[in-house]
């Protein structure tokens, strides 16, 4: 692989991704949970807005 240095870097990145494990999955789940909580709070709290006419 001396002629293909980008292939070596690609292989190193693939092996690093395998070693990382479920980190990306947990990060995605955490972001989805936070966004879901924010959207749920917005949906519930928007009904309490007072309109003084």
PyMOL commands that set and color helices and strands:
alter all, ss='L'
color gray80, all
select helices_A, chain A and resi 5-20+23-48
alter helices_A, ss='H'
color red, helices_A
deselect
rebuild
show_as cartoon
